[in-house]
Amino acid sequence: MLFVEKLFLWFLFYSFCGWVYESILVSILERRPVNRGFLNGPLCPIYGVGAVGAVVVLGQVHNPLVVFLLSMVGASILEYVTSWVMEALFHARWWDYSDYKFNLNGRICLLGAFVFGVGGVLITSLADCSSEHDTGVLDRVVAVYIKISVYRNGKVEKTVAGKAVEHMVKKADAGVDVALSRSIQI
């Protein structure tokens, strides 16, 4: 699979993981089901951008402490800028850390930076593991996610994402079907 295609698949996968994380966390905090994100569908693109950025920028850094610190700083910058831009464009705030200690204008906080630092270490370790052993497991998981979320009623949705991934899904389809049949047989 081409490197750019792999990054796009990872972007979708981590955007979905971020949406799951956010939805569960906020639902627990608010004690009611909350659907996070501003897009139609289960995606929080800021997580996808952050994860792909971590893989590209920090993929060759092998010191976990350095990856942790750079992930904290990078994710905090991304979160602050994203918060500011979304507020300027949509006149709404999607998150507010004003009640947390060590926050900056309610847009970022130390606890969030710490969580993203840990996430950066995990993501770069997973990416390193995947490329080092070339198992393609993550690629198959992402392709399964795309098959589930993009295909509706047996046809591809007529969206930009649908058209963009149709090509990749067809390429990964044989590997996904083989992987799924193996997992069902085991």
C-alpha positions as CSV (number, residue, x, y, z in Angstrom):
1,M,0.0,0.0,0.0
2,L,1.3,3.4,-0.8
3,F,2.6,5.5,2.1
4,V,0.0,8.3,1.5
5,E,-2.8,5.8,1.4
6,K,-1.6,4.2,4.6
7,L,-1.5,7.7,6.3
8,F,-5.1,8.4,5.1
9,L,-6.3,5.1,6.4
10,W,-4.6,5.7,9.7
11,F,-6.2,9.2,9.8
12,L,-9.6,7.7,9.5
13,F,-8.9,5.0,12.0
14,Y,-7.5,7.4,14.7
15,S,-10.3,9.9,14.0
16,F,-12.7,7.1,14.8
17,C,-10.7,6.0,17.9
18,G,-10.8,9.7,19.0
19,W,-14.5,9.8,18.5
20,V,-15.0,6.7,20.6
21,Y,-12.6,8.0,23.3
22,E,-14.4,11.4,23.4
23,S,-17.9,10.0,23.4
24,I,-17.2,7.5,26.2
25,L,-15.3,10.0,28.3
26,V,-17.8,12.8,28.0
27,S,-20.8,10.4,28.4
28,I,-19.3,9.2,31.7
29,L,-18.6,12.8,32.9
30,E,-22.1,14.0,32.0
31,R,-23.8,10.8,33.0
32,R,-25.8,10.6,29.8
33,P,-25.0,9.5,26.2
34,V,-23.1,12.2,24.3
35,N,-22.1,12.0,20.6
36,R,-18.9,13.9,20.2
37,G,-17.6,15.6,17.1
38,F,-18.9,18.1,14.6
39,L,-19.1,15.9,11.5
40,N,-21.8,13.6,10.3
41,G,-20.4,10.2,11.3
42,P,-18.2,8.8,14.0
43,L,-15.0,10.9,13.4
44,C,-13.0,13.5,15.3
45,P,-10.5,14.6,12.8
46,I,-8.3,16.4,15.3
47,Y,-7.3,12.9,16.6
48,G,-6.5,11.7,13.1
49,V,-4.4,14.7,12.3
50,G,-2.5,14.4,15.6
51,A,-1.9,10.7,15.2
52,V,-0.7,11.0,11.6
53,G,1.4,14.0,12.5
54,A,3.0,12.0,15.4
55,V,3.8,9.0,13.0
56,V,5.3,11.3,10.4
57,V,7.2,13.6,12.7
58,L,8.1,11.3,15.5
59,G,8.2,7.9,13.7
60,Q,12.0,7.8,13.7
61,V,12.5,9.0,17.3
62,H,13.1,6.0,19.5
63,N,13.4,7.6,22.9
64,P,10.0,7.3,24.6
65,L,10.6,10.3,26.8
66,V,11.4,12.5,23.9
67,V,8.3,11.2,22.0
68,F,6.2,11.8,25.1
69,L,7.3,15.4,25.5
70,L,7.1,16.3,21.9
71,S,3.6,14.6,21.6
72,M,2.5,16.7,24.6
73,V,3.7,19.9,23.0
74,G,2.6,19.1,19.5
75,A,-0.9,17.9,20.6
76,S,-1.3,21.0,22.8
77,I,-0.5,23.3,19.9
78,L,-2.8,21.4,17.6
79,E,-5.6,21.5,20.2
80,Y,-5.2,25.2,21.0
81,V,-5.1,26.2,17.3
82,T,-8.0,23.9,16.4
83,S,-10.1,25.3,19.3
84,W,-9.4,28.9,18.3
85,V,-10.1,28.3,14.5
86,M,-13.3,26.4,15.2
87,E,-14.5,29.1,17.6
88,A,-13.7,31.7,15.0
89,L,-15.5,29.8,12.2
90,F,-18.5,28.4,14.0
91,H,-18.9,30.7,16.9
92,A,-19.0,27.7,19.3
93,R,-16.6,25.9,21.6
94,W,-16.4,22.2,21.3
95,W,-14.4,21.8,24.6
96,D,-13.6,23.9,27.6
97,Y,-11.0,23.1,30.2
98,S,-11.6,26.2,32.3
99,D,-12.5,24.0,35.3
100,Y,-9.2,22.1,35.1
101,K,-6.1,23.1,36.8
102,F,-3.2,24.4,34.6
103,N,-5.4,25.3,31.6
104,L,-4.6,28.0,29.0
105,N,-7.7,30.0,28.2
106,G,-9.8,26.9,28.6
107,R,-8.5,25.6,25.3
108,I,-5.8,23.2,26.6
109,C,-4.8,21.8,30.0
110,L,-1.9,19.8,31.5
111,L,-4.0,16.7,32.0
112,G,-5.0,16.6,28.4
113,A,-1.4,17.2,27.3
114,F,-0.3,14.3,29.5
115,V,-2.9,11.9,28.0
116,F,-1.9,13.0,24.4
117,G,1.8,12.4,25.4
118,V,1.0,8.9,26.4
119,G,-1.1,8.5,23.2
120,G,1.8,9.7,21.1
121,V,4.1,7.1,22.6
122,L,1.6,4.3,21.9
123,I,0.8,5.4,18.4
124,T,4.5,5.8,17.3
125,S,5.2,2.4,18.9
126,L,2.4,0.8,17.0
127,A,3.4,2.4,13.8
128,D,7.0,1.4,14.3
129,C,5.9,-2.2,15.1
130,S,3.6,-2.3,12.0
131,S,6.3,-1.1,9.6
132,E,9.1,-3.1,11.2
133,H,7.3,-6.4,10.9
134,D,5.1,-5.4,8.0
135,T,2.2,-7.5,9.3
136,G,-0.4,-5.2,7.8
137,V,-2.7,-5.9,10.8
138,L,-3.5,-2.2,11.4
139,D,-4.2,-1.8,7.7
140,R,-6.7,-4.6,7.7
141,V,-8.4,-3.2,10.9
142,V,-8.7,0.2,9.2
143,A,-10.0,-1.4,6.0
144,V,-12.7,-3.2,8.0
145,Y,-13.7,0.1,9.6
146,I,-13.9,1.7,6.2
147,K,-16.0,-1.2,4.8
148,I,-18.4,-0.8,7.8
149,S,-18.7,3.0,7.9
150,V,-18.5,4.0,4.2
151,Y,-20.5,1.2,2.6
152,R,-24.2,1.6,3.2
153,N,-26.9,-0.5,1.6
154,G,-24.3,-2.3,-0.5
155,K,-23.0,0.8,-2.2
156,V,-20.5,3.5,-1.5
157,E,-21.8,6.7,-0.1
158,K,-21.5,9.6,-2.5
159,T,-19.3,11.7,-0.2
160,V,-15.7,12.9,-0.6
161,A,-14.5,10.3,1.9
162,G,-16.6,7.6,0.2
163,K,-15.1,8.3,-3.2
164,A,-11.6,8.7,-1.8
165,V,-11.5,5.4,0.0
166,E,-13.4,3.3,-2.6
167,H,-10.2,2.7,-4.4
168,M,-8.3,1.7,-1.2
169,V,-11.1,-0.5,0.0
170,K,-11.2,-2.5,-3.2
171,K,-7.4,-2.9,-3.0
172,A,-7.6,-4.1,0.6
173,D,-10.8,-6.1,0.2
174,A,-9.2,-9.4,-0.6
175,G,-6.8,-9.1,2.4
176,V,-9.7,-8.1,4.7
177,D,-11.9,-10.9,3.6
178,V,-9.1,-13.4,4.1
179,A,-8.3,-12.0,7.5
180,L,-12.0,-12.0,8.5
181,S,-12.5,-15.6,7.3
182,R,-9.3,-16.7,9.2
183,S,-10.5,-15.0,12.4
184,I,-13.9,-16.7,12.1
185,Q,-12.4,-20.1,11.6
186,I,-10.1,-19.8,14.6
